[in-house]
Amino acid sequence: MKTIKIAGVPEHFNLPWHLSIEEGDFNANNIDLQWTDVPEGTGKMCQMLRDGETDIAVILTEGIVKDIVAGNPSKIVQVYVQSPLIWGIHVAAKSKYKTLSDLENTKVAISRLGSGSQLMAYVNANNQGWKTDNLQFEIVNTIDGAVEALSNGSVDYFMWERFMTKPLVDKGIFRRIGDCPTPWACFVIAVRDEILEKYPETIKNILSSINKTTKNFKDIPNIDKILAGNYNQKTEDIQEWLALTEWSEKPLTIEMLNNVQNQLFQLKIIDKKGTFDKIVKLI
């Protein structure tokens, strides 16, 4: 049995992995796939890939592209979710800020440097016509850290996946004043170069197994109720999320990569662009 470590956020997008592990799909290929939840998100997973703490990461596209360009010895092997991620833009429920324009030149909470919450703050600022050089950040690590920081007023707003954050809106802790969808497919699967070189067939088998699960995921009986129960969501919110979400079994294309890198370069998030072969591995 070959042990492979995989990491991802504890969110509804990743339920297919948990179902496949529970069903023994990977064991059937002699693979012991060990999942680690990473509530801190993409910045933390990039570090885990660099340090060898995980072999695979199910990770935000913009974050891993940025980190591979910066020297992370990993490759993107496949798109995992091809639909955009809808980032909700949240303030404290009692905040004085009412509209997106009110947030210009205020402080944004981010999980880590290089995280999706930081990179999408740049995208949102650019969309609003703000000077991205004026963005101010405070690291809060997790969504719980963001609750504390918004509640005590040390930060002004926080961007996080809209549906996973909605329970905090429903409870009157956060107020959502806007959305910012990613202008690209949101999640990809990245693998450390060392693992790709040593175990290409193992990675191929893992992708084949998860793709079978995601292909039929929406057809699982009562999947909306299962997701709602597992992730503390309202069933009607999950039904809306399922309608908006499309998984993928396809590789990242040159066009997709160019779109991501061009925007990251324009926003000065990266100072150079990597080649397709440096960032993507077709297997």
C-alpha positions as CSV (number, residue, x, y, z in Angstrom):
1,M,0.0,0.0,0.0
2,K,1.5,3.3,-1.1
3,T,0.8,6.2,1.4
4,I,0.1,9.6,-0.2
5,K,-0.7,12.7,1.8
6,I,-3.2,15.2,0.5
7,A,-4.4,18.5,1.9
8,G,-7.4,20.7,1.2
9,V,-9.8,23.2,2.8
10,P,-12.6,21.9,5.1
11,E,-15.3,23.0,2.6
12,H,-18.1,21.5,0.6
13,F,-16.0,21.5,-2.6
14,N,-13.9,18.6,-1.1
15,L,-16.7,16.3,0.0
16,P,-16.0,14.1,-3.1
17,W,-12.6,13.3,-1.7
18,H,-14.0,12.2,1.7
19,L,-16.6,10.1,0.0
20,S,-14.0,8.4,-2.2
21,I,-11.8,7.7,0.8
22,E,-14.7,6.3,2.8
23,E,-15.7,4.1,-0.1
24,G,-12.2,2.7,-0.4
25,D,-11.8,3.8,-4.0
26,F,-8.1,4.6,-3.5
27,N,-7.4,1.4,-1.5
28,A,-8.7,-0.5,-4.5
29,N,-5.6,0.8,-6.3
30,N,-3.3,0.0,-3.4
31,I,-3.2,3.7,-2.3
32,D,-3.6,4.9,1.3
33,L,-4.7,8.5,0.7
34,Q,-4.4,10.4,3.9
35,W,-6.4,13.7,4.0
36,T,-5.5,16.7,6.1
37,D,-8.0,19.6,6.5
38,V,-6.3,23.0,6.2
39,P,-8.6,25.8,7.5
40,E,-5.9,28.4,6.9
41,G,-6.2,27.8,3.2
42,T,-4.0,28.2,0.2
43,G,-1.0,30.1,1.7
44,K,-0.6,27.3,4.3
45,M,-0.9,24.6,1.7
46,C,1.7,26.2,-0.5
47,Q,4.1,26.0,2.5
48,M,3.1,22.4,3.1
49,L,4.0,21.5,-0.5
50,R,7.3,23.2,-0.2
51,D,8.1,21.5,3.1
52,G,7.0,18.1,2.0
53,E,4.2,18.0,4.7
54,T,1.8,17.1,1.9
55,D,2.2,15.4,-1.5
56,I,-0.9,16.8,-3.1
57,A,-3.0,19.9,-2.5
58,V,-6.5,20.8,-3.7
59,I,-5.8,24.5,-3.9
60,L,-6.9,27.8,-5.3
61,T,-5.6,28.4,-8.9
62,E,-4.2,31.9,-8.4
63,G,-2.4,31.0,-5.2
64,I,-0.5,28.0,-6.5
65,V,0.3,29.6,-9.8
66,K,1.9,32.5,-7.8
67,D,3.8,30.2,-5.6
68,I,5.1,27.9,-8.4
69,V,6.4,31.0,-10.2
70,A,8.1,31.9,-6.9
71,G,9.9,28.6,-6.7
72,N,7.4,26.0,-5.2
73,P,8.7,22.6,-6.6
74,S,5.2,21.5,-7.6
75,K,3.0,21.2,-10.7
76,I,-0.7,21.6,-11.5
77,V,-1.9,18.3,-12.8
78,Q,-5.6,19.0,-13.3
79,V,-8.4,21.5,-12.8
80,Y,-10.6,20.3,-10.0
81,V,-13.5,22.9,-10.0
82,Q,-13.9,24.7,-13.3
83,S,-16.6,27.2,-12.1
84,P,-15.5,30.5,-10.4
85,L,-15.2,30.8,-6.7
86,I,-17.6,33.4,-5.4
87,W,-15.9,35.4,-2.8
88,G,-18.2,37.2,-0.4
89,I,-17.0,40.6,0.8
90,H,-17.9,40.8,4.5
91,V,-17.9,43.5,7.2
92,A,-18.9,43.2,10.9
93,A,-22.7,43.2,11.3
94,K,-22.6,46.6,13.1
95,S,-20.0,48.1,10.8
96,K,-20.4,51.7,9.6
97,Y,-19.6,50.5,6.0
98,K,-22.6,50.0,3.8
99,T,-21.3,49.7,0.2
100,L,-18.2,48.4,-1.5
101,S,-17.0,52.0,-2.3
102,D,-16.9,52.7,1.5
103,L,-14.1,50.1,1.8
104,E,-11.5,51.9,-0.3
105,N,-8.3,52.6,1.7
106,T,-9.5,50.4,4.7
107,K,-7.9,47.4,6.2
108,V,-8.6,43.8,4.9
109,A,-8.2,40.6,6.9
110,I,-6.4,37.8,5.1
111,S,-5.6,34.3,6.2
112,R,-2.0,34.4,5.2
113,L,0.4,36.2,2.8
114,G,-0.1,34.7,-0.7
115,S,-3.5,33.4,0.3
116,G,-6.6,33.6,-1.9
117,S,-8.1,36.1,0.5
118,Q,-5.1,38.4,-0.2
119,L,-4.9,37.8,-4.0
120,M,-8.6,38.3,-4.4
121,A,-8.5,41.6,-2.4
122,Y,-6.2,42.8,-5.2
123,V,-8.6,41.6,-7.9
124,N,-11.6,43.3,-6.1
125,A,-9.6,46.5,-5.7
126,N,-8.8,46.5,-9.4
127,N,-12.4,45.8,-10.3
128,Q,-13.5,48.8,-8.2
129,G,-10.9,51.1,-9.7
130,W,-9.0,51.5,-6.4
131,K,-5.2,51.9,-6.1
132,T,-4.0,48.4,-5.3
133,D,-0.8,49.9,-3.7
134,N,-3.0,51.3,-1.0
135,L,-4.3,48.0,0.2
136,Q,-3.6,47.3,3.9
137,F,-3.6,43.7,5.3
138,E,-3.8,42.0,8.6
139,I,-3.2,38.3,8.9
140,V,-5.9,36.5,10.8
141,N,-5.1,32.8,9.8
142,T,-8.6,31.4,9.8
143,I,-12.3,32.4,9.5
144,D,-12.4,32.3,13.4
145,G,-9.6,34.8,13.4
146,A,-11.5,37.0,11.0
147,V,-14.6,36.9,13.2
148,E,-12.5,38.1,16.1
149,A,-10.7,40.8,14.1
150,L,-13.9,42.2,12.5
151,S,-15.7,42.1,15.8
152,N,-13.0,44.1,17.7
153,G,-12.5,46.5,14.8
154,S,-8.8,45.8,14.1
155,V,-9.8,45.2,10.4
156,D,-12.6,46.5,8.2
157,Y,-13.5,43.7,5.8
158,F,-12.9,40.1,5.0
159,M,-13.2,38.1,1.8
160,W,-14.1,34.4,2.0
161,E,-16.1,31.9,0.0
162,R,-19.7,33.2,0.1
163,F,-21.6,30.0,1.0
164,M,-19.2,28.8,3.7
165,T,-19.4,32.3,5.3
166,K,-23.2,32.6,5.1
167,P,-23.9,31.0,8.5
168,L,-22.0,33.9,10.0
169,V,-24.2,36.3,8.0
170,D,-27.4,34.4,9.1
171,K,-26.3,34.6,12.8
172,G,-25.8,38.4,12.5
173,I,-22.0,38.2,13.0
174,F,-21.0,39.3,9.5
175,R,-22.8,41.4,6.9
176,R,-22.1,40.7,3.2
177,I,-21.9,43.9,1.1
178,G,-20.8,42.4,-2.2
179,D,-19.4,39.5,-4.2
180,C,-16.2,39.0,-6.2
181,P,-16.1,35.9,-8.4
182,T,-12.7,34.6,-9.6
183,P,-12.1,35.4,-13.2
184,W,-10.8,31.8,-13.7
185,A,-11.5,28.1,-12.7
186,C,-11.2,28.2,-8.9
187,F,-9.6,25.0,-7.7
188,V,-6.8,22.8,-9.2
189,I,-4.9,19.8,-8.0
190,A,-1.2,20.3,-7.4
191,V,1.5,17.7,-6.8
192,R,5.0,18.0,-5.6
193,D,7.6,17.4,-8.4
194,E,9.3,14.6,-6.4
195,I,6.1,12.6,-6.1
196,L,5.3,13.2,-9.8
197,E,8.7,11.8,-10.8
198,K,8.6,8.8,-8.4
199,Y,4.9,7.8,-8.6
200,P,3.3,9.0,-11.9
201,E,1.0,6.0,-12.1
202,T,-0.2,6.4,-8.5
203,I,-1.1,10.1,-9.2
204,K,-2.9,9.0,-12.4
205,N,-4.9,6.4,-10.4
206,I,-5.8,9.0,-7.8
207,L,-7.1,11.4,-10.5
208,S,-9.0,8.7,-12.2
209,S,-10.8,7.7,-8.9
210,I,-11.7,11.3,-7.9
211,N,-12.9,12.1,-11.4
212,K,-15.4,9.2,-11.3
213,T,-16.7,10.6,-8.0
214,T,-17.1,14.2,-9.1
215,K,-18.7,13.2,-12.4
216,N,-21.7,11.7,-10.6
217,F,-21.5,13.8,-7.4
218,K,-24.6,15.8,-8.0
219,D,-26.7,12.7,-8.7
220,I,-26.0,11.2,-5.3
221,P,-29.4,10.8,-3.5
222,N,-30.0,13.6,-0.9
223,I,-26.5,15.1,-1.6
224,D,-27.9,18.5,-0.8
225,K,-29.0,17.4,2.7
226,I,-25.7,15.5,3.2
227,L,-23.7,18.7,2.3
228,A,-26.0,20.9,4.4
229,G,-25.5,18.6,7.5
230,N,-21.8,18.2,7.1
231,Y,-21.0,21.9,6.5
232,N,-23.6,23.7,8.7
233,Q,-25.5,25.1,5.8
234,K,-29.1,25.6,4.9
235,T,-30.4,23.2,2.3
236,E,-31.6,26.0,0.0
237,D,-28.1,27.6,0.1
238,I,-26.5,24.3,-0.8
239,Q,-28.9,23.8,-3.7
240,E,-28.0,27.2,-5.0
241,W,-24.3,26.4,-4.6
242,L,-24.6,23.0,-6.4
243,A,-26.3,24.8,-9.3
244,L,-23.4,27.2,-9.6
245,T,-20.6,24.6,-9.1
246,E,-19.0,22.5,-11.9
247,W,-16.2,20.0,-11.2
248,S,-13.7,19.2,-13.9
249,E,-11.6,16.2,-15.1
250,K,-9.5,18.3,-17.5
251,P,-6.0,19.7,-17.4
252,L,-5.2,23.4,-17.1
253,T,-4.9,24.8,-20.6
254,I,-2.3,27.3,-21.9
255,E,-5.2,29.8,-22.3
256,M,-6.4,29.4,-18.7
257,L,-2.9,29.7,-17.4
258,N,-2.2,32.8,-19.5
259,N,-5.4,34.4,-18.2
260,V,-4.4,33.8,-14.6
261,Q,-0.7,34.9,-15.1
262,N,-1.6,38.0,-17.1
263,Q,-4.0,39.3,-14.4
264,L,-1.5,38.5,-11.6
265,F,1.2,40.2,-13.5
266,Q,-1.0,43.3,-14.2
267,L,-1.8,43.5,-10.5
268,K,1.9,43.2,-9.6
269,I,1.3,40.0,-7.6
270,I,3.9,38.3,-9.7
271,D,6.9,40.1,-11.2
272,K,7.5,37.5,-13.9
273,K,5.5,34.8,-15.7
274,G,6.4,31.1,-15.7
275,T,6.3,28.8,-18.7
276,F,3.5,26.3,-19.2
277,D,6.0,23.4,-18.5
278,K,7.2,25.0,-15.3
279,I,3.7,25.2,-13.9
280,V,1.6,22.4,-15.5
281,K,2.3,18.7,-15.8
282,L,0.1,16.7,-18.2
283,I,-0.2,13.1,-17.1
